């Protein structure tokens, strides 16, 4: 049976429920501009009815304020985080592709390749008018030197850009670690509060905001499950286990524990590509496990930066092991290749300082390599000399590696900085080889009646000497071998592309004719050089005449830049759309809260009036009737 003051107690529950609603509304209004805040809602339910043993059986006992929950939709959160990974990736690609596009500018404001290349050929045409004139020779050598400066600058720009990207990767790794620490700390704080039966709404908002920011950097997946009592699996403790996985399922945070990432700079003998900057970072977990940084599922800014720093258009070194074992005191591994871009040293990107070759799933350091040619004057195999330094290799590869896949570096299917470096190197090598072949042909004669000298050379990185490519002038046939240590065009890159110092000092050593040409005014060699401009059978770049170099490269850059800009804008718009959907659920609406304020105030007033009415009734009942 209900007590005499039963009605007063019912009115009191309405008063406390309305008060909770008013406080929650005040909190929502106060946080209307707080980043990451989720609107909170008072969850109420009718209190259990009381059996009165009367004809009507039961009577209501008021209202219970069950909890104060966040208005949050996990579905929109997951959509937002997944889309953020795309936003971050293409935003980075668009930013850096714009810089590469600027580097290749050639217009009225900046002299680029086409202008410099055309100036060089104008000088050659002037030389054709008087091939014996020292001034004309000097002018041509000067314009040729401008061309080498252009490629030196472009190579330097690419390396500097790669260094910038590399540093940004390290900064992002530091940011991931900081977020991991914060999430793990919040997980612990949330569990401390929620073990008491309360809900840590504000802390959960902070955690979700961190996930929002983390999802821009890298692909993120989260999961949360209740922690059960080990003695009674059917009973939950109130705590939860919150797990954050990144980059395709690699665990970053598990409850209050977290894993950190470390960046380790590569040494010179660990370079993947010949023209890479020294000190590019590999990423590892703090327990030594390798972070799968070349996985396509990394996502976010980190993936965009890795694609830009290491993107080689999928053209890394790859082949099958055909032989392995000692040859004298050297341990050699021979790899047969069938990819077109591996058939010529002019397109080779292997580092002359050695590197790392993967045989199956094992990695080994190599010191040098040599290539073997077939009857078509194309490379059929590369033989790597495995380093016998115990600091590099603990053991030598087994002979059972024959038939296994061999790789140097990873196939990163994007036209990033290494791709454009390779394009620059390939053009410089092809140009130098074609010009030097004409200038040093049999019977070539300089101004002193001596055999012609090379025009284009490569500066040594260790001293003041220059490569003259003597080993590249031998006739290449089936079984011919060229070593990575030979004086070949493999050593020429856009970074060390140069003019023969002796020719700069004395332009008269430039050959303009052959012995069969009568008189110093004849210029058959000059005519051959002029023919290189349009004759793609003698000097070609990607099937086009050499003068179309800029056009070919700019077409790649333009397509990549346009694609990155389009996708970046598209995913940004999708992100805004999803965020608007999230805000429609979790955002604080001032008008809605104003309406709630009036409703809760009205409820509070009614509950107060109810208590006043009941107080008068009890006063009449107790004090005036003497009950």
C-alpha positions in Angstrom: 0.0 0.0 0.0 1.3 3.5 -0.9 2.4 5.7 2.0 0.6 8.9 2.9 3.4 11.0 1.3 3.4 8.9 -1.8 2.3 11.7 -4.1 4.9 14.0 -2.7 7.6 11.5 -3.6 6.2 11.2 -7.2 6.3 15.0 -7.5 9.9 15.0 -6.2 11.1 12.6 -8.9 9.6 14.9 -11.6 11.4 17.8 -10.0 14.8 16.0 -10.0 14.2 14.8 -13.6 13.4 18.3 -14.8 16.4 19.6 -13.0 18.7 17.1 -14.7 17.2 18.1 -18.0 17.8 21.8 -17.3 21.4 21.1 -16.3 22.1 19.0 -19.4 20.6 21.7 -21.6 22.8 24.3 -19.9 25.8 22.1 -20.6 24.8 21.7 -24.3 24.3 25.4 -24.7 27.7 26.1 -23.0 29.5 23.8 -25.5 27.7 24.9 -28.6 31.1 26.0 -30.1 33.3 23.2 -28.5 35.1 21.2 -31.1 34.2 17.5 -31.0 31.4 18.0 -28.4 28.4 15.7 -28.7 25.0 16.9 -27.7 23.9 15.1 -24.5 20.4 13.8 -23.9 18.7 12.9 -20.6 17.4 9.3 -20.8 14.3 9.0 -18.6 11.8 6.2 -18.0 8.8 5.6 -15.8 9.6 4.3 -12.4 8.3 0.8 -11.5 4.6 0.9 -10.6 3.7 0.1 -7.0 1.1 -2.6 -6.2 -1.6 -1.0 -4.0 -3.9 -4.0 -3.5 -6.9 -1.9 -4.6 -9.3 -2.4 -7.3 -7.1 -0.7 -9.8 -4.1 -2.8 -8.8 -1.0 -0.6 -9.4 -0.2 3.1 -9.3 2.7 4.9 -11.0 5.6 6.0 -8.8 7.1 8.8 -10.8 10.0 9.0 -13.2 13.6 7.8 -13.1 16.5 9.6 -14.7 18.3 6.6 -16.1 21.4 8.2 -17.7 22.8 11.1 -19.6 24.0 9.8 -23.0 25.8 11.3 -26.0 23.8 11.7 -29.2 26.2 9.9 -31.5 25.9 7.6 -34.5 28.8 5.2 -34.9 27.9 4.6 -38.6 28.5 8.2 -39.5 31.8 8.2 -37.5 33.1 5.2 -39.4 32.1 6.8 -42.7 33.8 10.0 -41.8 37.0 8.3 -40.7 37.2 6.2 -43.8 36.7 9.2 -46.1 39.2 11.2 -44.1 42.0 8.8 -45.1 41.3 9.7 -48.8 41.1 13.4 -48.0 44.6 13.3 -46.3 46.2 11.2 -49.1 45.1 13.3 -52.0 45.6 16.6 -50.3 49.3 15.7 -49.8 49.6 14.5 -53.4 47.9 17.7 -54.8 50.2 19.9 -52.7 53.5 18.3 -53.8 52.4 17.8 -57.5 51.9 21.5 -57.6 55.5 22.0 -56.5 56.8 19.6 -59.1 54.7 21.3 -61.8 56.3 24.6 -60.8 59.8 23.2 -61.1 59.1 22.2 -64.7 57.7 25.7 -65.7 58.9 27.1 -69.0 57.4 30.4 -69.9 58.1 34.1 -70.2 58.8 34.4 -66.5 61.1 31.4 -66.2 63.4 29.7 -68.7 62.9 26.0 -68.6 64.0 23.0 -70.6 62.5 23.9 -74.0 64.0 27.4 -74.0 67.5 26.3 -72.9 67.4 23.3 -75.3 66.4 25.5 -78.2 69.1 28.0 -77.4 71.7 25.2 -77.5 70.5 24.2 -81.0 70.5 27.8 -82.2 74.1 27.9 -81.2 74.7 24.6 -83.1 73.1 26.1 -86.2 75.4 29.2 -85.8 78.3 26.8 -85.5 77.3 25.2 -88.8 77.8 28.5 -90.6 81.5 28.7 -89.5 82.6 25.4 -87.9 86.1 26.6 -87.4 85.3 29.8 -85.5 86.4 29.6 -81.9 83.7 32.1 -80.8 81.0 30.0 -82.3 82.4 26.9 -80.6 82.6 28.7 -77.3 79.0 29.9 -77.6 77.7 26.4 -78.3 79.7 24.9 -75.3 78.3 27.7 -73.1 74.7 26.9 -74.1 75.3 23.2 -73.6 76.6 24.0 -70.1 73.4 25.9 -69.4 71.5 22.7 -70.2 73.6 20.7 -67.7 73.0 23.4 -65.1 69.3 23.1 -65.7 69.3 19.3 -65.1 71.6 19.8 -62.1 69.1 22.2 -60.6 66.2 20.0 -61.4 67.9 17.0 -59.7 68.7 19.2 -56.7 65.1 20.4 -56.5 63.8 16.9 -56.6 66.2 15.7 -53.9 65.3 18.7 -51.7 61.6 18.0 -52.2 62.2 14.4 -51.3 64.0 15.5 -48.1 61.0 17.8 -47.2 58.6 14.9 -47.7 60.8 12.6 -45.7 60.8 15.1 -42.7 57.0 15.4 -43.0 56.8 11.6 -42.7 58.8 11.8 -39.5 56.5 14.5 -38.1 53.4 12.5 -38.9 54.9 9.5 -37.2 55.5 11.6 -34.1 51.9 12.8 -34.3 50.6 9.3 -34.5 52.6 8.4 -31.4 51.3 11.4 -29.5 47.7 10.5 -30.4 48.3 6.9 -29.3 49.5 8.0 -25.9 46.5 10.3 -25.5 44.0 7.6 -26.5 45.5 5.0 -24.2 45.4 7.5 -21.3 41.7 8.4 -22.1 40.8 4.7 -22.2 42.1 4.3 -18.7 40.3 7.4 -17.4 37.1 6.4 -19.1 37.2 3.0 -17.4 37.9 4.4 -14.0 34.8 6.6 -14.3 32.5 4.0 -15.9 33.3 1.3 -13.4 31.3 3.4 -11.0 28.2 3.1 -13.3 28.5 6.7 -14.7 29.2 7.5 -18.4 32.3 9.5 -19.3 30.7 11.5 -22.1 33.2 14.3 -22.2 36.2 12.0 -22.2 34.6 9.9 -25.0 34.2 13.0 -27.0 37.8 13.9 -26.6 38.8 10.4 -27.7 36.6 10.5 -30.8 38.0 13.9 -31.7 41.5 12.4 -31.6 40.4 9.6 -33.9 39.0 12.3 -36.2 42.4 13.9 -36.4 44.3 10.5 -36.6 42.1 9.4 -39.5 43.4 12.2 -41.7 47.0 10.9 -41.1 46.4 7.2 -41.6 43.6 4.6 -42.1 41.9 3.9 -38.8 39.6 1.2 -37.6 38.3 1.1 -34.0 36.4 -1.5 -31.9 35.0 -1.5 -28.4 33.8 -4.5 -26.4 32.7 -4.9 -22.8 35.1 -6.4 -20.3 33.4 -9.3 -18.5 34.0 -10.8 -15.1 36.4 -13.6 -15.4 34.6 -15.5 -12.6 31.2 -14.9 -14.2 31.5 -14.4 -18.0 27.8 -13.4 -18.2 28.4 -10.4 -16.0 30.0 -7.2 -17.4 32.2 -5.1 -15.2 31.3 -1.7 -16.7 34.7 -1.3 -18.2 35.4 -1.6 -22.0 38.3 -2.6 -24.1 38.9 0.0 -26.8 41.2 -1.0 -29.7 42.6 1.2 -32.4 44.2 -0.3 -35.5 45.9 1.6 -38.3 47.3 1.1 -41.7 45.3 -2.0 -42.6 44.9 -3.7 -39.2 48.2 -2.9 -37.4 47.4 -2.4 -33.7 48.2 1.0 -32.3 46.2 1.1 -29.1 44.7 -1.8 -27.0 43.0 -0.5 -23.9 45.6 1.3 -21.8 48.5 -0.1 -23.8 49.9 1.4 -27.0 52.6 0.8 -29.5 54.9 3.5 -30.8 56.5 3.9 -34.2 60.1 4.8 -34.8 61.9 6.3 -37.9 65.3 5.0 -38.8 67.3 6.8 -41.5 68.8 4.7 -44.2 72.6 4.7 -44.7 74.2 5.4 -48.1 74.5 1.7 -48.8 70.8 1.2 -48.1 69.5 3.6 -50.7 66.9 2.1 -52.9 67.3 4.4 -55.9 70.5 5.9 -57.3 69.3 9.5 -57.0 67.5 9.2 -53.7 68.4 11.7 -50.9 70.6 10.1 -48.2 68.8 9.4 -44.9 65.3 8.5 -46.1 63.4 6.9 -43.2 62.2 3.4 -42.8 59.4 3.0 -40.2 59.4 0.3 -37.5 57.3 -0.5 -34.4 59.1 0.1 -31.2 59.4 -3.6 -30.6 61.4 -4.0 -33.8 58.6 -5.2 -36.1 58.6 -3.7 -39.5 55.7 -1.3 -40.2 54.1 -2.2 -43.5 54.7 1.2 -45.0 54.3 0.2 -48.6 50.9 -1.5 -48.0 48.1 0.0 -50.2 45.9 0.0 -47.1 47.9 2.6 -45.1 45.7 5.5 -46.3 45.8 9.1 -45.2 48.5 11.7 -45.4 51.1 9.1 -44.6 50.3 7.1 -47.7 50.3 10.2 -49.9 53.7 11.2 -48.6 55.1 7.7 -49.1 53.8 7.6 -52.6 55.3 11.0 -53.3 58.7 10.1 -51.7 59.0 6.6 -53.1 56.6 6.4 -56.0 58.4 4.6 -58.9 55.4 3.9 -61.2 55.6 0.3 -60.0 59.0 0.0 -61.7 61.3 -1.3 -59.0 64.0 -3.9 -59.7 62.4 -7.4 -60.0 63.3 -10.7 -61.5 64.0 -14.4 -60.8 67.1 -15.9 -59.3 68.9 -18.1 -61.9 72.2 -18.8 -60.1 73.7 -18.4 -56.6 77.0 -19.4 -55.1 80.6 -18.6 -54.8 82.7 -17.5 -57.8 86.2 -17.5 -56.4 86.0 -15.6 -53.2 82.8 -13.6 -54.2 79.3 -14.8 -53.5 77.2 -13.9 -56.5 73.4 -14.0 -57.1 72.3 -13.8 -60.7 68.8 -12.5 -61.5 67.2 -12.8 -64.9 65.0 -9.9 -65.9 62.2 -9.5 -68.5 60.9 -6.0 -67.8 61.7 -3.5 -70.6 62.8 -0.8 -68.1 65.5 -3.2 -66.8 66.9 -4.0 -70.3 69.2 -0.9 -70.4 71.6 0.8 -68.0 70.3 4.2 -69.2 67.0 3.4 -67.3 68.8 1.7 -64.4 68.0 3.1 -60.9 70.1 0.8 -58.7 72.4 2.6 -56.4 76.2 2.5 -57.1 76.8 2.5 -53.3 75.2 -1.0 -52.9 71.8 -1.7 -51.4 69.5 -4.4 -50.2 68.1 -7.2 -52.4 65.2 -9.4 -51.2 65.4 -13.0 -52.2 62.0 -14.6 -51.4 61.4 -13.2 -47.9 65.0 -12.8 -46.9 67.0 -9.5 -47.3 70.8 -9.3 -48.1 73.1 -6.4 -48.6 75.0 -6.3 -51.9 78.1 -4.2 -52.6 78.3 -4.1 -56.4 76.6 -5.6 -59.5 77.2 -6.3 -63.1 75.0 -6.8 -66.1 75.2 -9.3 -68.9 73.9 -8.5 -72.4 72.1 -10.7 -75.0 72.6 -10.8 -78.7 70.1 -8.0 -79.1 72.3 -5.7 -77.0 69.8 -5.8 -74.2 70.4 -6.7 -70.6 69.3 -10.3 -69.8 70.6 -10.6 -66.2 72.0 -8.7 -63.3 74.5 -10.4 -61.0 74.8 -9.0 -57.5 77.9 -9.4 -55.4 76.6 -10.2 -51.9 78.5 -8.3 -49.1 80.6 -10.6 -46.9 80.8 -8.0 -44.2 79.4 -9.6 -41.0 78.0 -6.3 -40.0 75.7 -6.4 -43.0 75.0 -10.1 -43.6 75.1 -12.8 -40.9 74.8 -15.5 -43.6 75.0 -15.9 -47.3 71.9 -16.8 -49.4 71.3 -20.5 -49.9 71.4 -22.1 -53.3 67.8 -23.0 -52.9 67.0 -19.4 -53.6 67.2 -20.3 -57.3 63.8 -19.7 -58.9 62.7 -17.4 -56.2 61.6 -13.8 -56.8 64.3 -11.1 -56.3 63.4 -7.5 -55.6 65.3 -4.3 -54.8 62.9 -1.8 -53.2 59.2 -2.0 -53.5 56.8 -1.4 -56.4 55.0 1.8 -55.5 52.4 2.4 -58.1 52.5 6.2 -58.3 54.6 8.6 -60.3 56.4 10.2 -57.4 59.8 11.8 -57.0 61.9 8.7 -57.9 60.0 8.4 -61.1 60.8 11.9 -62.2 64.4 11.5 -61.1 64.6 8.4 -63.3 63.1 10.4 -66.3 65.7 13.1 -65.8 68.6 10.6 -65.6 67.4 8.6 -68.6 67.2 11.8 -70.8 70.7 13.0 -69.7 72.3 9.6 -70.3 70.7 9.3 -73.7 71.5 12.8 -74.8 75.1 12.5 -73.6 75.6 9.2 -75.2 74.2 10.3 -78.6 76.3 13.6 -78.7 79.5 11.9 -77.5 79.1 9.1 -80.0 79.1 11.6 -82.8 81.9 13.7 -81.5 84.2 10.8 -80.9 83.4 8.7 -84.0 86.1 7.3 -86.1 87.9 10.1 -88.0 86.5 12.9 -85.8 88.9 15.9 -85.9 89.1 18.9 -83.5 90.6 22.3 -84.3 94.1 20.9 -83.7 93.7 17.9 -86.0 93.4 15.5 -83.0 90.7 12.9 -82.4 87.5 14.5 -81.0 86.7 14.5 -77.2 83.4 14.0 -75.4 81.3 17.0 -74.7 79.1 15.7 -72.0 80.6 14.1 -68.9 79.7 13.3 -65.2 81.4 14.8 -62.2 82.8 12.4 -59.7 81.2 12.6 -56.2 84.5 12.0 -54.4 87.0 14.2 -56.3 87.5 16.7 -59.1 87.7 14.0 -61.9 85.2 13.5 -64.6 83.8 10.3 -66.1 84.6 10.0 -69.9 82.6 6.8 -70.4 85.5 4.8 -71.9 83.9 1.5 -71.0 80.7 2.4 -72.8 82.4 2.7 -76.1 83.2 -1.0 -76.4 81.0 -3.0 -78.8 78.2 -4.7 -76.9 77.3 -8.2 -77.9 76.0 -11.5 -76.6 77.6 -12.2 -73.3 79.1 -8.7 -72.9 79.5 -7.7 -69.3 79.4 -4.1 -67.8 80.1 -3.7 -64.1 78.6 -1.1 -61.9 82.1 0.1 -61.2 83.0 0.6 -64.9 83.3 4.0 -66.4 79.9 3.8 -68.1 76.9 6.1 -68.6 75.3 4.4 -65.6 77.3 6.8 -63.5 75.8 9.8 -65.2 72.8 11.3 -63.5 71.0 14.6 -63.8 72.7 15.6 -60.5 76.3 15.2 -61.8 75.6 15.9 -65.5 78.4 18.2 -66.7 80.5 19.6 -69.6 84.0 18.4 -70.3 86.2 20.8 -68.3 88.9 20.8 -70.9 86.4 21.9 -73.6 85.3 24.8 -71.4 88.9 25.9 -71.1 89.6 25.4 -74.8 86.6 25.1 -77.1 88.9 24.3 -80.1 89.0 20.7 -78.9 85.4 20.4 -80.0 85.3 18.3 -83.1 83.2 19.7 -85.9 84.2 17.5 -88.9 85.7 14.2 -89.8 89.0 13.5 -91.7 87.0 12.7 -94.8 85.6 16.2 -94.8 87.8 18.7 -96.7 88.8 21.9 -95.0 88.1 23.3 -91.5 85.0 25.0 -92.8 83.3 21.7 -93.4 81.0 20.6 -90.6 79.6 17.0 -91.2 79.8 16.4 -87.4 77.8 19.5 -86.7 75.2 18.4 -89.2 75.0 15.1 -87.4 74.3 17.0 -84.1 71.6 19.1 -85.8 70.0 15.9 -87.0 69.7 14.6 -83.4 67.1 17.2 -82.8 64.4 15.6 -84.9 65.7 12.1 -85.7 64.2 9.9 -83.1 66.0 6.9 -84.5 69.3 8.3 -83.2 68.1 10.1 -80.1 64.7 9.4 -78.6 62.9 9.8 -75.3 59.9 7.6 -74.8 59.5 7.2 -78.5 59.6 10.9 -79.3 62.3 13.3 -80.5 64.6 14.5 -77.7 63.1 18.0 -77.8 59.8 16.6 -76.7 61.3 15.7 -73.3 59.4 18.4 -71.4 56.2 17.6 -73.2 56.4 14.0 -72.1 57.2 14.7 -68.5 54.7 17.6 -68.2 51.9 15.3 -69.5 52.6 13.0 -66.6 52.8 15.8 -64.1 49.6 17.5 -65.5 47.6 14.2 -65.3 48.8 13.4 -61.8 48.2 17.0 -60.6 44.7 17.1 -62.1 43.8 13.7 -60.7 45.1 14.7 -57.2 43.2 18.0 -57.3 40.0 16.5 -58.5 40.0 13.6 -56.0 41.1 16.0 -53.2 38.2 18.3 -53.9 35.8 15.4 -54.3 36.7 13.7 -51.0 36.6 17.1 -49.3 33.0 17.6 -50.4 32.1 14.1 -49.3 33.7 14.8 -45.9 31.7 17.9 -45.5 28.5 16.1 -46.4 29.2 13.2 -43.9 30.2 15.8 -41.2 26.9 17.6 -41.8 25.1 14.3 -41.2 27.1 13.7 -38.1 26.3 17.2 -36.8 22.6 16.6 -37.5 22.8 13.9 -34.9 25.4 15.0 -32.4 25.7 18.7 -33.0 24.2 21.3 -30.6 21.4 23.2 -32.2 20.7 26.5 -30.4 17.0 26.6 -31.4 16.5 23.0 -30.3 18.1 23.7 -27.0 16.1 26.8 -26.5 12.9 24.7 -27.0 14.2 22.1 -24.5 14.9 24.8 -22.0 11.3 26.0 -22.1 10.0 22.4 -21.9 12.2 21.5 -18.9 11.4 24.8 -17.2 7.7 24.2 -17.7 8.1 20.6 -16.3 10.1 21.9 -13.3 7.5 24.6 -12.5 4.7 22.0 -12.7 6.6 19.6 -10.4 7.1 22.5 -8.0 3.4 23.4 -8.1 2.6 19.8 -7.5 4.7 19.8 -4.4 3.1 23.1 -3.2 -0.4 21.6 -3.7 0.5 18.4 -1.9 2.1 20.5 0.9 -1.2 22.3 1.4 -3.1 19.1 1.4 -0.8 17.5 4.0 -1.0 20.7 6.1 -4.8 20.5 6.1 -4.7 16.8 6.7 -2.2 16.8 9.6 -2.4 20.2 11.3 -6.1 21.1 10.8 -7.8 17.7 10.9 -5.6 16.1 13.6 -5.0 13.0 11.6 
